[in-house]
Amino acid sequence: MVTSSAPGKVYLFGEHAVVYGEPAVPCAIERRAHVTVEQRESGMSVHADDLTLDGFTVEYDAETGGRPDVEVADSLVEAGVGYVNEAIEQARDAADAGDVGFDITVESSIPLGAGLGSSAAVVVATIDAATRELGVELAPVDIAQRAYEVEYAVQDGEASRADTFCSAMGGAVRVEGDDCRTIAAPDLPFVIGYDGGAGDTGALVAGVRKLREDYGFAADTVEAIGDIVRQGETALAEGDLAELGRLMNFNHGLLEALGVSSRSLDAMVWAARDADALGAKLTGAGGGGCIVALDRTPETKTALEFTPGCEEAFRAELDTEGVRQESR
Ligand code: MEV
């Protein structure tokens, strides 16, 4: 029996535009998915709990195709099951292990579908734990590659390498097409606001694709996000937090123009700005879920706690460690 963990992430800059070859800078945060894997003769069962900040329990048997008894959207449950199944396929392939079975337990403090990279973290940790259980140790970059293939398959080809590379490697990373690298980052005072909801990543990515095809402004907006990311990289290298915050505000405005924000995300962004955060933006696919703000003071967290529509506000430290084995 092996337990591995992998971190969630926030996007400092560049979600959505990264799908079209622009650069993005996601940062791993100290909220992890833990996956425990035990080999069995055949078939597969998956137990999951604490998949939202409130917590709930999912029990299903992947063999029977039964739906877990949880109060979340079907699309999220189906996606969750799809990610675990594909991750196990990758582990079997890496270990040349045929149809060997597994009992899998997922414990995650990363809310599902909320822009904090829950699926990437679960996939990365599952591949690591399952390959180790089969006696194979993959390098984090190889896990990132296999995890990307999982997201690509489950999201019908609508996935960048950003979430999976960040979760496997930890810290701040820069992703531009197939070029993925870790980059230096100062201590970043992240504050996260969570509206308790989730967006459908596949539908949101498809929506931006259509907008980009139909309207020149949307194609220009995607390019403008790329410009912001490049300027953001300079600010990051110089440790210029005020400039990083300004650029985050611009990035949120452009994501709003692409139609991926929501009333609650905008309300949380404005609450953070009114509390004098250095900057704030939605993180991830959007449609609902989380915003990320930069603020060293307690003001933004307090303001978010009093914002209607914000279910939870918390600080998140940059997690410099990516995937790791927890126990065996
Ligand atoms: C989702 O977390 C981030 C998107 O850019 C999609 C992707 O990069 O795969 C919206």
Residues whose N, C-alpha, C, O or C-beta is under 5 A from the ligand:
A	BS01	MEV	E15 H16 V18 E158 A159 S160 A162 G284 A285
